[in-house]
Amino acid sequence: HGMSRTSRSMVEMQSALTKAGFYTVNLGYPSTKKDIGSIAADHLPPAVVQCQHFSPTAIHFVTHSLGGIIVRQALTGNRLINLGRVVMLSPPNQGSALVDRLKGWWLYGWLNGPAGQQLTTEADSLPNTLGRVDYPVGVITGDRHAFFDTWFSPLIPGIDDGKVSVAQAKLDG
């Protein structure tokens, strides 16, 4: 799930995947309380253990926004033997120009916590230091805004979804 969201935001996706025949684990994590490295280290491994209980031939990930960065962080140097595909929905793979504009604002920091501060477009930001992926990945993003995100869209150059531009969702390769 994304920043300031919970696993409830992925329930519809989980239901669709379950109906399609997949076993699912819907990971919840404190997106506003910890930095991305801590979330990846503390919360993703137990979810992978839950997945292993199904004896899968492959473990696939479907992520939304911040979740994509958490998976990239977790898989950096820790590739799963049975890693399948990773599908990222609107991830800030190159950071977010919106974060660049809001990170110094106390309310943004209070609402989004340490992980929210790490999602800038600066060359040394966490998303930009994770490097290239070496596993099958697909990125899906677009230009539809939730009601509140419409206000943020003018702060983001190019086509965007109100939080991340299409260009900043892309990965090299």
Backbone as a ProteinNet text record, in pm:
[ID]
protein_1_A
[PRIMARY]
HGMSRTSRSMVEMQSALTKAGFYTVNLGYPSTKKDIGSIAADHLPPAVVQCQHFSPTAIHFVTHSLGGIIVRQALTGNRLINLGRVVMLSPPNQGSALVDRLKGWWLYGWLNGPAGQQLTTEADSLPNTLGRVDYPVGVITGDRHAFFDTWFSPLIPGIDDGKVSVAQAKLDG
[TERTIARY]
84	0	87.7	24.3	98	111.1	171.8	195.5	63.3	62.6	-53.5	-176	-155.4	-264.6	-246	-338	-327.9	-351.7	-340.1	-363.1	-507.3	-597.1	-736.3	-743.2	-649.6	-652.3	-620.1	-569.3	-536.2	-633.8	-739	-833.6	-901.1	-940	-1004.9	-909.1	-783.1	-681.2	-661.5	-653.4	-636.2	-752.2	-871.4	-989.6	-984.1	-947.3	-938.9	-831.7	-718.2	-611.4	-650.9	-719.8	-767.8	-866.7	-958.8	-1054.9	-985.6	-870	-793.9	-708.7	-714.9	-645.4	-513.7	-480.2	-355.7	-380.7	-283.6	-284.1	-225.4	-283	-236.3	-204.4	-111	-80	-85	-171.5	-188.3	-110.9	3.6	96.3	55.4	39.5	21.1	151.3	179.3	300.5	278.7	355.5	337	407.5	343.6	406.9	448.2	387.3	418.2	501.6	541.9	614.1	761.3	800	936.5	993.4	1125.6	1187.3	1172.7	1200.8	1178.5	1264.2	1389.8	1475.9	1422.8	1372.8	1317	1189.5	1105.8	983.1	1019.7	1114.3	1154.3	1213.8	1294.5	1361	1267.8	1176.8	1091.9	962.2	907.8	773	765.6	857.3	848.7	890.5	997.3	1034.3	923.5	851.5	742	632.1	607.6	508.1	556.1	686	742.5	730.8	754.7	738.3	593.2	497.8	356.7	333.7	394	379.2	437.6	550.7	616.8	528.5	436.9	345	258.1	239	160.2	244.3	375.3	469.6	463.7	480.4	467.9	590.5	567.2	680.1	741.2	659.5	707.7	627.8	695.2	628.4	630	511	495.6	456.2	488.6	450.7	365.1	257.8	178.8	183.4	235.4	257.5	184.8	163.2	109.1	200.9	244.4	318.5	439.7	440.4	550.5	582.6	482	505	606.2	608	706.2	848.3	867.3	1000.9	1041.8	946.1	975.7	1019.8	951.9	991.7	1128.1	1151.5	1283.8	1392.1	1367.6	1464.9	1489.4	1382.5	1394.6	1467.9	1448.6	1510.7	1653.2	1696.3	1833	1927.8	2000.6	2094.5	2030.2	1898	1825.9	1726.9	1770.3	1679.1	1623.9	1494.4	1429.6	1462.9	1483.5	1512.1	1394.8	1273.3	1155.5	1081	1158.8	1098	1035.6	910.9	840.9	848.5	732.4	725.2	685.9	721.9	683.4	601.8	481.1	395.6	382.6	418.6	415.7	309.7	220.1	117.6	160.4	188	227.7	336.1	448.8	557.3	641.6	692.7	785.2	928.1	950.1	1079.4	1194.7	1163.7	1265.8	1234.6	1158.7	1113.4	989.7	946.8	828.4	856.3	827.8	843	752.8	641.2	551.9	622.9	696.5	773.3	877.7	943	1040.5	976.7	853.6	784.6	733.4	695.3	627.7	714.9	831.5	907.3	946.9	964.8	1002	883.4	765.4	644.2	617.1	602.1	587.5	469.1	358.2	240.3	268.6	340.3	377.1	461	559.9	644.6	565.8	474.6	392.8	301.3	241.7	148.6	218.4	337.9	402.1	525.7	574	681.6	813.1	902.9	1037.5	1038.8	955.1	954.3	916.7	824.2	781.5	893	987.8	1100.7	1203	1198.6	1297.7	1261.7	1148	1097.9	1119.1	1225.1	1254.2	1312.5	1326.7	1386.7	1537.1	1592.6	1737.3	1817	1935.3	2018.1	2049.9	2061.5	2095.8	1974.6	1853.9	1733.9	1729.1	1656.4	1651.7	1608.1	1498.1	1459.2	1568.3	1641.7	1743.4	1875.7	1890.3	2014.1	1993.6	1873	1847	1904.5	1934.4	1993.4	1890.9	1943.3	1859.2	1801	1683.6	1625.1	1675.9	1688.1	1734.7	1634	1507.5	1399.2	1284.6	1191.9	1080	992.3	973.8	893.1	808.5	688.8	602.4	554.2	552.9	507.8	381.1	277.2	150	121.9	102.2	71.1	-17.8	-61.5	-151.3	-169	-280.9	-303.4	-436.9	-495.4	-619.2	-586.2	-661	-636.6	-753.7	-721	-825.2	-864.1	-976	-1026.1	-920.2	-858.5	-761.5	-632.5	-596.2	-472.7	-479.9	-598.9	-613.3	-545.6	-546.7	-482	-330.4	-275	-130	-76	-158.1	-113.7	-38.7	-82.2	-7.9	135.3	164.9	299.4	395.1	342.4	420.5	435.3	559	576.5	532.7	468.2	429.6	300.8	274.1	155.5	174.9	70.6	84.7	-48.5	-41.1	-162.9	-198.1	-133.7	-157	-55.3	29.8	135.9	269.5	264.4	386.5	366.5	469.2	458.8	482	427.3	448.1	597.8	670.4	815	888.6	847.6	917.1	877.5	774.9	737.2	822.6	883.1	958.4	1086.6	1130.1	1257.8	1346.6	1476.3	1567.9	1553.5	1550.3	1541.1	1399.8
-119	0	124.1	235.7	360.3	435.1	552.7	640.7	679.5	676.6	715.3	628.2	511.6	418	294.2	202.6	76.2	-37.5	-159.2	-275.3	-277.5	-206.3	-199.9	-142.7	-56.5	3.4	-97.8	-214.5	-318.1	-436.6	-426.3	-537.8	-573.3	-474.7	-502.6	-575.7	-533.2	-600.1	-743.1	-758.7	-891	-982.5	-932	-1010.1	-1053.4	-963.3	-995.9	-1101.7	-1090.7	-1189.1	-1324.9	-1324.6	-1449.5	-1517.9	-1439.6	-1495.3	-1550.1	-1493	-1539.2	-1662.4	-1708	-1830.8	-1814.5	-1693.2	-1670.2	-1675.6	-1727.4	-1712.7	-1575.9	-1503.1	-1366.4	-1340.9	-1250.1	-1195.4	-1044.5	-978.2	-833.7	-770.5	-715.7	-662.6	-524.1	-510.5	-379.6	-337.8	-211.8	-160.6	-14.7	34.2	172.2	272.8	308.4	391.8	529.7	576.5	712.1	712.4	595.1	587.8	551.2	490.1	440.9	486.5	476.2	503.1	378.8	394	286.9	164.4	184	70.5	-11.2	55.3	-15.5	-90.6	-29	-96.9	-221.5	-206.3	-319.6	-432.6	-398.2	-499.3	-563.3	-484.7	-533.4	-598.6	-556.6	-599	-690.2	-675.8	-760.5	-905.8	-932.4	-1073.2	-1158.1	-1110.3	-1192.8	-1220.7	-1125.5	-1147.2	-1254.4	-1253.9	-1356	-1493.3	-1500.7	-1626.7	-1675.2	-1582.7	-1619.8	-1676.8	-1615.5	-1664.2	-1804.5	-1829.3	-1959.2	-2071.9	-2041.8	-2143.3	-2204.3	-2133.5	-2183.9	-2270.6	-2283.9	-2359.9	-2314	-2184.6	-2134	-2166.5	-2180.3	-2191.9	-2054.1	-1950.1	-1811.8	-1721.3	-1620.6	-1516.9	-1389.4	-1339.7	-1215.2	-1104.5	-981.3	-865.7	-772.3	-722.5	-614.8	-502.2	-387.8	-277	-152	-62.9	68.4	174.3	266.4	384.7	350.1	394.5	367.8	219.2	133	-10.8	-59.3	1.8	-35.8	-6	104.5	142.1	49.7	13.5	-79.3	-214.6	-264.8	-392.3	-379	-271.6	-252	-250.6	-180	-174.6	-314.8	-388.7	-522.2	-619.3	-606.1	-698.4	-659.3	-540	-497.1	-579.9	-667.8	-754	-871.1	-887	-995.2	-1060.7	-1097.2	-1154.3	-1287.7	-1304.4	-1430.4	-1536.5	-1658.9	-1768.5	-1789.6	-1777.7	-1801.7	-1671.6	-1563.9	-1436.3	-1447.8	-1406.4	-1403.5	-1264.8	-1204.4	-1071.5	-968.5	-844.4	-732.4	-636.9	-605.8	-509.2	-388.7	-273.3	-149.3	-56.2	-12	83.5	222.1	310.1	449.6	463.4	397.2	408.9	534.1	594.7	707.3	655.1	579.1	515.2	613.7	735	839.6	952.3	919.4	1020.5	1090.6	1190.7	1266.4	1415.9	1488.2	1634	1695.9	1631.2	1681.3	1679.2	1572.2	1565.2	1676.4	1701.8	1811.8	1942.4	1966.2	2091.6	2096.1	1980.6	1979.5	1933.7	1875.1	1811.2	1905.8	2030.8	2125.8	2178.4	2144.5	2190.5	2100.4	2157.2	2078.1	1982.7	2025.1	1939.2	1815.1	1831.6	1716.2	1618	1668	1581.8	1510.1	1580.6	1522.3	1413.3	1438.6	1342.6	1221.1	1240.6	1135.1	1073.7	1129.7	1068.1	1054.5	970.7	956.5	904.3	806.3	751.8	860	945.8	1053	1149.7	1166.7	1256.6	1195.7	1064.4	994.5	988.8	1040.8	1022.3	1143	1218.5	1333	1285.6	1378.3	1347.3	1372	1410.9	1438.3	1313	1331.2	1217.8	1123.2	1175.9	1090.7	1045.1	1065.5	1018.3	866	806.4	660.1	596.8	639.5	573.6	581.6	691.9	712	644.6	587.8	516.1	364.5	317.8	174.1	100.9	172.3	109.4	39.7	-25.9	-96	-221.9	-259.1	-386.3	-496	-617.2	-730.3	-845.1	-808.4	-905.2	-851.5	-938	-891.1	-791.9	-676.5	-572.6	-501	-466.6	-385.2	-266.5	-151.4	-29.2	18	38.8	89.6	221.7	325.1	456.3	532.1	648	721.2	865.2	921.8	1064.7	1095.5	999.4	1024.5	1064.2	1160.9	1212.1	1180.1	1144.1	1141.7	1287.5	1312.3	1448.1	1540.9	1501.9	1589.8	1603.3	1500.3	1504.7	1604.8	1641.6	1739.8	1870.6	1903.5	2026.8	2017.9	1897.2	1880	1871.6	1830.4	1807.6	1926.9	2051.6	2163.7	2178.5	2115.1	2122.5	2021.2	1932.3	1823.1	1846.3	1854.6	1873.4	1750.6	1774	1665.6	1596.4	1485.5	1405	1335.4	1335.9	1281	1230.8	1162.4	1113.7	1196.5	1310.9	1397.2	1377.3	1275.6	1251.6	1221.7	1147.9	1106.9	1128.8	1183.2	1199.1	1064.7	1051.5	930.1	908.8	1014.9	1003.4	955	1000.9	962.8	824.5	764.5	627.6	525.7	566.7	473.7	424.6	307.8	249.7	234.1	247	217.2	71.8	46.4	-91.3	-138.6
0	0	0	-18.9	-30	101.3	90.8	205.1	271	402.1	482.9	455.2	400.4	372.8	460.1	450.4	522.9	424.9	473.7	387.8	335.4	401.3	352.2	210.9	176.2	42.6	-67.4	-29.3	-127.3	-122.7	-44.1	-29.3	-161	-238.4	-366.6	-460.8	-462.8	-544	-493.8	-362.8	-303.5	-343.5	-336.6	-372.6	-518.6	-607.1	-750.2	-775.6	-708.5	-726.4	-670	-557.7	-498.5	-592.4	-649.7	-745.2	-869.9	-903.6	-1020.2	-987.4	-861.5	-825.6	-752.8	-715.6	-642.2	-492.1	-418.1	-273	-244.5	-150.7	-127.7	19.1	38.9	169.9	151.5	224.8	214.3	329.2	297.2	397.3	445.6	574	635.5	702.2	702.3	766.4	805.2	902.6	950.3	858.5	749.7	647	696.9	803.4	851.3	979.3	1026	1154.4	1141.3	1028.8	1011.3	878.4	864.6	735.1	646.8	520.1	423	452.5	489.8	521.9	637.6	739.9	855.7	819.5	739.4	695.9	616	521.1	437.1	521.4	619.1	701.9	804	859.4	968.9	923.7	810.8	773.8	651.5	556.7	438.3	465.6	540.5	564.9	628	729.3	782.4	678.7	588.8	483.7	386.1	355.5	267.5	334	464.3	537.5	525.8	538.7	521.3	381.3	281.7	144	130	193.7	182.5	236	326.9	379.7	269.5	159.8	47.9	-46.2	-17.9	-102.7	-248.6	-271.8	-409	-494.2	-622.7	-714.6	-738.6	-721.6	-736.7	-644.3	-592	-512.5	-595.7	-623.3	-699.3	-602.1	-636.8	-556.6	-640.4	-582.5	-641.7	-540.5	-582.9	-490.6	-536.7	-442.6	-476	-417.1	-499.4	-458.9	-371.6	-247.4	-154.8	-146.6	-157.5	-150.7	-252.3	-370.1	-472.2	-428	-360.3	-312.6	-198.4	-115	-5	-60.5	-161.7	-221.8	-288.3	-361.9	-423.3	-316.2	-206.6	-97	-40.4	-16.1	43.1	-49.7	-180	-274.5	-311.8	-274.4	-302.7	-216.7	-281	-210.8	-138.7	-148.8	-80.7	-174.8	-291	-391.2	-342.9	-354.4	-319.2	-423.1	-379.2	-470.9	-566	-514.4	-597.1	-630.6	-649.4	-687.8	-825.4	-835	-962.6	-1022.2	-1040	-1100	-995.3	-1022.9	-938.6	-1024.9	-979.8	-1048.4	-956.8	-1007.7	-929.5	-986.9	-900.5	-939.6	-891.2	-984.7	-956.6	-849.9	-868.6	-771.1	-795.6	-691.1	-709.7	-729.9	-837.2	-861	-876.6	-916.4	-925.1	-827.8	-723.4	-628.5	-681.1	-608.8	-648.9	-637	-743.7	-741.6	-636.1	-606.4	-502	-366.6	-339	-214.1	-211	-323.6	-330.1	-284.1	-326.4	-294.7	-151.1	-94.1	36.2	153.3	128.1	235.8	348.8	321.7	425.4	506.8	465.7	531.4	650.2	768.7	891.2	885.1	823.1	815.7	731.6	621	538	620	689.7	772.6	880.2	942	1048.4	992.8	876.3	816.3	754.4	699.5	621.2	684.4	793.5	868.9	794.1	847.9	791.5	648	615.7	479.5	378.3	414.5	324	290.9	381.8	358.6	262.1	243.8	162.2	14.2	-23.6	-159.5	-250.3	-227.3	-313.4	-445.8	-539	-669.1	-669.7	-557	-550.2	-583.5	-641.1	-683.4	-568.1	-446	-331.5	-250.9	-305.6	-235	-241	-150.5	-145.1	-276.8	-338.6	-464.6	-571.5	-573.8	-676.8	-645.8	-528.5	-494.7	-493.3	-521	-519.3	-640.5	-745.6	-863.9	-951.4	-1054.3	-1152.2	-1090.8	-1136.3	-1093.7	-1187.1	-1132.9	-1213.2	-1207.8	-1200.4	-1195.1	-1278.8	-1318.9	-1402.2	-1326	-1385.4	-1321	-1426.7	-1386.9	-1471	-1390.5	-1451.2	-1385.3	-1454.9	-1376.5	-1428.7	-1358.5	-1436.2	-1378.3	-1476.5	-1437.6	-1525.5	-1484.7	-1530.2	-1509.8	-1443.2	-1375	-1301.9	-1159.8	-1109.3	-974.6	-883	-760.2	-657.9	-632.7	-571.8	-552.1	-493.3	-382.2	-316.1	-396.5	-471.8	-549.9	-664.3	-705.7	-812.4	-774.5	-645.6	-599.4	-610.7	-600.3	-604.6	-746.8	-839.7	-976.4	-1037.8	-1017.6	-1076.7	-1023.1	-910.5	-853.1	-915.6	-999.9	-1056.8	-1206.9	-1256	-1400.3	-1480.4	-1592.5	-1682.1	-1641.8	-1708.6	-1681.2	-1547.7	-1464.4	-1329.5	-1278	-1164.5	-1099.6	-975.9	-960.6	-845.4	-734.8	-747.8	-649.5	-715.6	-826.6	-896.1	-1045.2	-1111.1	-1256	-1324.2	-1443.3	-1520.7	-1542.7	-1573.2	-1596.7	-1471.6	-1354.7	-1230.4	-1181.1	-1238.5	-1202.8	-1276.3	-1386.8	-1471.7	-1405.3	-1451.1	-1411	-1532.3	-1515.4	-1625.2	-1664.4	-1793.8	-1843	-1854.9
[MASK]
+++++++++++++++++++++++++++++++++++++++++++++++++++++++++++++++++++++++++++++++++++++++++++++++++++++++++++++++++++++++++++++++++++++++++++++++++++++++++++++++++++++++++++++

